Amino acid sequence: MSPTTLPAGLEHGHVTFLGAGPGDPGLLTLRAVEALANADVLVAEHEVLDVVRTHARQGVTVVRTDDPSSDPVPGVGTPQLAVVDGASTTAAVPAERDAAHLVMEAARGGRRVVRAVSGDPGLDAYAAEEMLACAKAGVPFEVVPGVATAVGVPAYAGVPLRDAEGADVRFVDARTASDRCWTEVGASDGTVVVSTTLDSVAAAAGELVSAGRKPDTPMTVTVAGTTTRQRTWSATLGTIAQTLKQAKVLPSPEGGRPVIAVVGDRSAPAQRDQLAWFESKPLFGWKVLVPRTKEQAASLSDQLRSYGAVPHEVPTIAVEPPRTPQQMERAVKGLVTGRYEWIAFTSVNAVKAVREKFEEYGLDARAFAGIKVAAVGEQTAKALIAFGVKPDLVPSGEQSAAGLLEDWPPYDPVFDPIDRVFLPRADIATETLVAGLIELGWEVDDVTAYRTVRASPPPAETREAIKGGGFDAVLFTSSSTVRNLVGIAGKPHNVTVIACIGPATAKTAEEHGLRVDVMAPEPSVHKLAEALADFGMRRRAAALEAGDPVTRPSERRPGARRRRSTT
């Protein structure tokens, strides 16, 4: 029976065998993202679950094929059921049901199943067995290739596997390799890529030496490849054991972690120093605290990730409705009846507040017809566009109230039939925009659309990381973020790099006993992230020039705590 023939009872169930790549979520293919978005059931190995689940729709059933609290046997485990949005509790599945049975059971009743594996499914023996099981049962399936771990990890480690001469490349899984396999690989002089574990690297090196490779053959070993936890060591077949011992990674309870080792001239340290593009990113592996909500911090967090950082969003403020909503209600009614020429949005929260009030009255974006709309910056403009409103005015320069005033036209009684501006904003907003608009000849209805209050404290684990030096840097985007973060979570540790958006924020940080290391050249969150990246790059260059290992600020020993500068 062919894979496309459905027996009775399956009712068009379908399985997609999907390669999740070696670990970096950005390496998922477009086809993989599309398949995940349409899945009814997601069957995934524990190590790739976080990579794929973010692209699945809410409510999709997730089957984890191994139990992270135990040592799983490949292909057979103790699967768990959970829902991606976390709305349901976890339910156990009998251990005797292997992944192939779970996949086919899920396909019954017309459900679309995605079976995600690490790397590429074509190189996964257990995925191949599950494909054969689908074929025998008449369950239709497809394969979405992924970036193979044995290829992707060396690329991220700065170790190209082939050159212009087209040298031979051999791939070996040390966990299943036979003596014959080692003999054949040892007899060649090409590049060898070995999939193994941290505590078995030295044994694999010994097998290659026994098979004929010279002990001085260059070797690189990479753990957690393509992720911000990636670490690579350069040595030779004869010295790798001592190198790992000196690096204090072995012996270790994590010795069973999978690694990719590359053996041959292509992994020579001199060449890798020039090609290690990933680990040399300015903020590689830095855990950066961003005191904003996920919605506010989305583009900032993406920018930090591009520098190699691991952003961690912690809201320091919460948004609540105004204590007296009548003023906002009158303004929205005036918007509909033609009271205003302009409406100015100074934050994403202001857009959200007006949108919620519109929905309360059964209105939509059509109510803005005939009204000019201004947005203080790109993020606010994006929120308006998502609402269905294209802003007429966004500052061409600085994205702030001052920047908005620079481009705002003065009131002209000839061309402006109405002289009034609706300004929905926070209860603690400054008067800069109001005063500037009045000076330009406009009347302003300055309306409190929402209140900002101090957020609830973050989880205890986050608070301990903040106070104990678990974060490498924190970005303060306003004076209120300084006050509120210290209020709800405590003062950041002295080893943490403090970055502030401007002089006023820096002054507040210093008043709270913090040493300011970085300040943005202009008041922009993106310029602030750039300034932190420049700081990280200079710090890295200084360590390399001094011959010191490149470390993150959080890796400083307790005795290296710095005092705040008093100059």
C-alpha positions in Angstrom: 0.0 0.0 0.0 1.4 3.4 -1.0 1.9 6.2 1.6 -0.9 8.2 0.0 -3.6 5.4 0.3 -5.8 5.8 3.3 -7.4 2.8 5.0 -10.8 3.0 6.6 -10.9 5.1 9.8 -7.9 7.4 9.2 -10.0 10.1 7.4 -7.3 12.1 5.8 -4.9 12.3 8.8 -1.5 13.5 7.8 2.0 13.5 9.3 4.8 15.9 8.6 8.3 14.7 9.7 10.1 18.0 10.4 13.7 18.8 10.9 14.1 21.4 13.7 17.8 22.1 13.0 20.6 22.0 15.6 19.2 24.5 18.1 19.0 28.0 16.7 15.2 28.8 16.2 16.2 31.1 13.3 17.3 28.0 11.3 13.8 26.7 10.9 12.8 26.7 7.3 9.8 28.7 6.0 8.1 25.4 5.1 8.7 24.2 8.7 7.0 27.3 10.2 4.1 26.9 7.8 3.6 23.2 8.9 3.8 24.1 12.6 1.2 26.8 12.2 -1.3 24.3 10.7 -0.6 21.4 13.1 -3.3 19.9 15.3 -0.8 17.8 17.2 2.9 18.4 17.7 5.1 15.4 18.6 8.6 16.7 19.6 11.7 15.6 21.3 12.4 17.5 24.5 15.5 19.2 23.2 13.7 20.8 20.2 10.4 21.6 21.9 11.2 25.2 22.7 12.4 25.7 19.1 9.2 24.6 17.5 6.4 25.3 19.9 6.5 29.1 19.5 5.4 28.6 15.8 2.5 26.4 16.7 -1.0 27.8 17.1 -2.6 28.1 20.5 -4.4 25.0 21.7 -2.4 22.5 19.7 -1.7 19.3 21.6 2.0 18.8 22.3 3.3 15.3 22.8 6.8 15.2 24.3 8.6 12.0 23.3 10.9 11.8 26.3 10.9 12.6 29.9 13.6 15.3 30.8 13.7 14.1 34.4 15.1 10.8 33.4 17.6 9.3 30.9 15.5 8.7 27.8 16.0 5.8 25.4 16.0 7.1 21.8 12.7 6.3 20.1 11.0 5.2 23.3 10.2 7.3 26.4 7.5 8.5 28.7 5.6 11.0 26.5 3.8 13.8 28.2 0.7 15.7 26.9 0.5 19.5 27.3 -1.1 22.5 25.5 1.1 25.1 24.0 -0.7 28.0 25.6 -0.3 26.4 29.0 -4.0 26.4 29.7 -4.2 22.8 30.7 -2.4 20.5 33.0 0.1 17.9 32.0 -1.1 14.3 31.5 1.1 11.2 31.3 0.9 8.7 28.5 1.7 5.0 29.1 5.4 4.3 28.6 4.8 1.3 26.3 3.5 3.5 23.6 6.5 4.5 21.5 6.6 7.6 19.2 5.5 5.8 16.1 2.3 4.6 17.8 1.6 8.1 19.2 2.1 9.6 15.7 -0.3 7.3 14.1 -2.9 7.5 16.8 -2.8 11.3 16.6 -3.3 11.0 12.8 -6.6 9.2 13.2 -9.7 11.3 12.9 -8.2 13.7 10.3 -5.7 15.5 12.5 -2.6 17.1 11.1 0.5 15.9 13.0 3.9 17.4 13.0 6.7 15.1 14.2 9.7 17.3 15.0 13.2 15.9 15.4 16.6 17.5 16.1 18.7 18.3 13.0 17.3 16.6 9.8 14.8 13.8 9.8 16.7 12.0 7.0 19.6 11.5 9.4 17.4 10.3 12.3 17.1 6.5 12.5 14.0 6.6 14.7 12.3 9.1 12.3 13.0 6.7 9.5 11.3 3.8 11.5 8.3 6.0 12.1 8.0 6.9 8.4 8.0 3.2 7.6 5.3 2.6 10.2 3.2 5.3 8.6 3.8 3.8 5.1 2.7 0.4 6.3 -0.4 1.8 7.9 -1.3 3.9 4.9 -0.9 7.2 6.7 0.1 9.9 4.3 3.2 11.8 5.3 5.7 14.3 4.0 9.3 15.2 5.1 10.5 18.8 5.7 14.3 18.7 5.8 16.2 20.7 8.4 19.7 21.9 8.9 21.7 18.8 9.9 23.4 19.2 13.3 26.7 17.8 11.9 26.7 20.5 9.3 25.1 23.5 11.1 27.2 23.3 14.3 30.6 23.5 12.5 29.4 26.4 10.4 28.5 28.3 13.7 31.8 27.3 15.2 33.8 28.8 12.3 34.9 25.5 10.9 34.1 25.1 7.1 34.1 21.5 6.2 35.3 21.8 2.6 37.6 24.1 0.7 38.3 24.8 -3.0 40.2 21.6 -3.3 37.1 19.6 -2.4 38.6 17.5 0.4 36.8 14.4 1.5 34.3 14.8 4.4 33.3 11.8 6.6 30.5 11.8 9.2 30.6 9.4 12.2 28.2 8.9 15.0 30.6 7.7 17.7 27.7 6.3 19.7 26.9 3.6 17.1 30.2 3.4 15.0 31.7 0.0 14.5 35.4 -0.9 14.5 35.3 -1.1 10.7 33.9 2.4 10.5 36.7 3.8 12.7 39.3 2.0 10.6 37.9 3.4 7.3 37.8 7.0 8.7 41.2 6.7 10.2 42.7 5.6 6.9 41.4 8.7 5.1 43.1 12.1 5.3 39.9 14.2 4.9 37.8 16.0 7.4 35.9 13.9 10.0 32.8 15.2 11.7 32.1 13.2 14.9 28.7 13.2 16.7 29.5 12.2 20.3 29.1 13.3 23.9 31.3 15.5 26.0 32.6 12.7 28.2 33.2 10.4 25.2 35.2 12.9 23.1 38.6 11.6 24.3 37.6 8.0 23.6 36.6 9.0 20.0 39.9 10.8 19.6 41.7 7.7 20.8 39.8 5.5 18.2 40.9 7.8 15.4 44.6 7.7 16.6 44.4 3.9 16.9 43.0 3.8 13.3 45.9 5.8 11.9 45.3 9.5 12.4 48.3 11.4 13.8 47.9 12.6 17.4 48.8 16.2 16.4 45.8 16.4 14.0 43.7 19.5 14.8 40.4 19.0 16.5 37.5 21.3 17.6 34.8 20.3 20.0 31.5 22.3 20.2 28.8 21.9 22.8 25.3 23.5 22.6 26.1 24.4 19.0 24.1 27.2 17.3 22.7 28.5 20.6 23.9 31.3 22.8 25.3 28.6 25.2 27.7 27.4 22.5 31.3 26.8 23.5 34.1 25.6 21.3 37.5 24.2 22.3 40.4 23.8 19.9 43.0 21.1 20.5 44.5 18.1 18.8 43.5 14.4 19.0 46.3 13.9 21.5 45.6 16.9 23.7 41.8 17.2 23.7 41.3 15.3 27.0 43.8 17.6 28.8 42.2 20.7 27.1 38.7 19.8 28.4 40.1 19.0 31.9 41.9 22.4 32.0 38.7 24.1 30.9 37.0 22.5 33.9 34.2 21.0 31.8 35.2 17.5 32.6 34.6 15.6 34.7 31.1 17.0 35.0 27.5 15.7 35.6 26.7 17.2 32.2 29.3 15.0 30.5 26.6 13.2 28.6 25.7 16.4 26.6 25.9 15.9 22.8 28.8 17.6 21.0 30.1 17.9 17.5 33.8 17.4 17.0 35.6 18.2 13.8 38.9 16.6 13.0 41.3 17.7 10.3 43.2 20.8 9.0 40.0 22.7 8.5 39.6 23.0 12.3 43.1 24.5 12.9 42.9 27.1 15.6 44.5 29.9 13.5 41.8 29.5 10.9 39.0 29.3 13.4 40.1 32.5 15.1 39.3 34.3 11.8 36.0 32.5 11.0 34.3 32.1 14.4 31.7 34.7 13.5 29.0 33.4 16.0 30.9 33.3 19.3 32.6 36.6 18.5 29.3 38.6 18.5 29.6 41.6 20.8 27.1 40.4 23.4 27.5 36.6 22.8 25.8 34.7 25.6 25.0 37.9 27.6 21.8 37.6 29.7 20.3 41.1 29.3 17.5 42.3 31.5 14.9 44.4 29.6 12.5 46.1 32.1 9.6 46.2 29.7 6.7 44.0 28.7 7.2 41.5 25.8 4.9 43.7 23.6 7.0 46.8 24.3 10.3 45.0 24.0 9.7 42.9 20.9 11.9 44.8 18.4 14.5 45.7 21.1 14.8 42.0 22.1 15.2 41.0 18.4 18.0 43.6 18.1 19.7 42.2 21.2 19.5 38.7 19.9 21.2 39.9 16.7 24.2 40.8 18.9 24.2 37.3 20.4 22.5 38.3 23.7 19.7 36.5 25.6 17.1 39.1 26.4 14.9 38.6 29.5 11.8 40.9 29.7 10.6 41.9 33.1 7.7 44.4 33.2 8.2 47.1 35.8 4.9 48.9 35.2 1.3 47.7 34.8 -1.3 49.6 32.8 -4.8 50.2 34.4 -7.8 52.2 33.3 -8.1 55.8 34.5 -9.8 56.3 37.9 -12.4 58.6 36.2 -13.2 57.2 32.8 -15.8 59.9 31.9 -13.2 62.3 30.3 -12.0 59.5 28.0 -15.5 58.6 27.1 -16.4 62.2 26.2 -13.2 62.5 24.1 -14.0 59.3 22.1 -17.5 60.5 21.4 -16.0 63.9 20.3 -13.7 61.9 17.9 -16.8 60.4 16.2 -18.7 63.7 16.1 -15.9 65.7 14.4 -14.6 67.6 17.4 -10.9 67.1 16.5 -8.6 67.8 13.6 -5.8 65.6 15.0 -5.3 62.7 17.4 -1.7 62.2 18.7 -0.6 58.8 20.1 2.5 58.9 22.3 2.7 55.2 23.2 1.5 51.7 22.2 -0.5 51.8 25.5 -2.4 54.9 24.3 -3.3 53.0 21.1 -4.5 50.1 23.1 -6.6 52.3 25.4 -8.4 54.0 22.6 -8.9 50.7 20.7 -10.4 49.1 23.8 -12.8 52.0 24.2 -13.7 51.8 20.5 -14.5 48.1 21.0 -16.6 48.9 24.0 -18.7 51.3 21.9 -18.8 48.9 18.8 -16.5 51.2 16.8 -13.6 50.3 14.5 -10.9 52.1 12.6 -13.4 53.7 10.2 -14.2 56.2 13.0 -10.8 57.9 12.2 -12.1 58.9 8.8 -11.3 62.6 8.2 -9.1 62.9 11.3 -5.3 63.3 11.0 -3.3 60.8 13.1 0.1 61.2 14.6 2.4 58.6 16.2 5.4 59.4 18.3 7.5 56.6 16.8 7.8 53.4 14.8 6.4 51.0 17.5 3.4 53.2 18.1 2.9 53.5 14.3 3.0 49.7 14.0 0.3 49.4 16.7 -1.9 51.8 14.8 -1.4 49.9 11.5 -2.4 46.7 13.3 -5.6 48.6 14.3 -6.2 49.4 10.7 -5.0 53.1 10.9 -2.1 54.5 8.9 -0.6 57.5 10.7 -0.3 60.7 8.8 2.7 61.9 10.9 5.6 60.0 12.4 8.7 62.0 13.4 11.4 62.0 10.8 14.1 62.5 13.4 14.1 61.8 17.1 11.2 59.5 18.2 10.0 61.5 21.1 7.5 64.3 22.0 10.2 66.8 21.0 10.8 65.0 17.7 7.0 65.0 17.1 6.8 68.7 17.7 9.7 69.3 15.2 7.5 68.0 12.4 4.0 69.1 13.7 2.5 71.8 11.5 1.3 75.1 13.1 -2.4 75.8 13.2 -3.6 77.6 10.1 -7.2 79.0 10.3 -7.4 78.9 6.5 -6.5 75.3 5.9 -7.5 73.8 9.3 -11.3 73.8 9.8 -10.9 72.6 13.4 -8.2 73.8 15.9 -8.4 71.0 18.4 -6.1 68.0 19.1 -7.1 64.9 21.1 -4.1 63.7 23.2 -4.8 60.3 25.0 -1.8 59.6 27.3 -0.6 58.2 30.6 -1.4 59.8 33.9 2.3 60.5 34.5 3.2 61.9 31.1 5.2 65.2 30.8 3.8 68.5 29.6 6.3 68.9 26.7 3.9 67.9 23.9 0.9 69.8 25.3 2.9 73.1 25.7 4.5 72.7 22.3 1.1 72.2 20.6 -0.4 75.2 22.3 2.6 77.3 21.2 1.9 76.1 17.6 -1.7 77.5 18.0 -3.6 74.3 18.7 -6.1 73.7 21.4 -5.4 70.4 23.2 -7.7 68.0 25.0 -5.1 66.4 27.3 -6.9 63.2 28.4 -5.7 60.5 30.8 -6.3 57.3 28.8 -4.6 54.9 31.2 -2.7 54.9 34.5 0.7 53.4 35.0 1.3 51.6 38.2 4.2 49.6 39.6 4.1 46.0 38.3 4.0 42.9 40.6 7.4 41.6 41.6 9.0 39.0 39.1 9.4 35.4 40.2 11.9 34.7 43.1 14.4 33.2 40.6 14.5 36.4 38.6 14.8 38.6 41.7 17.7 36.4 42.9 19.4 36.7 39.5 19.1 40.5 39.6 20.5 40.9 43.1 23.1 38.0 42.8 24.7 39.0 39.5 23.0 36.5 37.3 22.4 39.1 34.6 25.2 40.5 32.5 23.5 43.8 31.7 20.3 45.8 32.3 18.8 48.4 29.9 17.1 51.3 31.7 14.8 53.2 29.2 13.5 55.8 31.7 13.9 57.0 35.2 10.7 55.2 36.2 12.1 51.8 35.0 15.0 52.4 37.4 12.8 53.2 40.4 10.3 50.5 39.7 12.8 47.7 39.0 14.7 48.5 42.3 11.3 48.7 44.0 9.9 45.3 42.9 13.1 43.3 42.5 16.0 45.0 44.3 19.2 46.7 43.1 21.2 45.0 40.3 24.5 43.4 41.4 27.7 45.4 41.0 29.0 43.1 38.2 26.0 43.9 36.1 26.6 46.4 33.3 24.1 49.3 33.7 23.0 51.0 30.4 20.8 54.1 30.4 18.9 55.8 27.6 19.9 59.3 28.6 21.3 61.7 31.3 18.1 61.9 33.3 17.8 58.1 33.5 21.5 57.9 34.4 21.1 60.4 37.2 18.3 58.4 38.7 20.4 55.2 38.4 23.3 56.9 40.3 20.9 58.2 42.9 20.0 54.5 43.6 23.6 53.6 44.0 24.2 52.1 40.6 27.3 52.6 38.5 26.4 53.7 34.9 28.6 52.0 32.3 26.8 52.8 29.1 24.7 55.7 27.9 23.0 56.0 24.5 24.2 58.8 22.3 20.6 59.8 21.7 17.3 59.0 23.5 16.4 55.9 21.5 16.0 52.3 22.7 17.7 51.0 19.6 20.7 53.4 20.0 20.9 52.2 23.6 21.2 48.6 22.4 23.8 49.7 19.9 25.8 51.4 22.7 25.7 48.3 24.8 26.9 46.2 21.8 29.8 48.7 21.3 30.7 48.3 25.0 30.6 44.5 24.7 32.8 44.7 21.6 35.4 46.9 23.3 35.4 44.7 26.4 36.0 41.6 24.2 38.8 43.3 22.3 40.5 44.4 25.5 40.4 40.8 26.8 41.9 39.3 23.6 44.6 42.0 23.5 45.6 41.2 27.1 45.6 37.5 26.4 42.8 36.9 28.8 39.8 34.6 28.2 36.7 36.3 27.0 34.1 36.2 29.8 30.7 37.6 30.4 30.2 40.2 33.3 28.2 37.6 35.3 31.2 35.3 35.2 33.3 37.6 37.3 34.3 36.1 40.6 32.8 37.6 43.8 36.2 39.2 44.7 36.0 41.2 41.4 33.0 43.2 42.4 33.4 46.8 41.5 32.4 49.9 43.4 30.3 52.6 41.8 32.5 55.4 40.5 32.2 58.6 42.5 33.8 60.7 39.8 
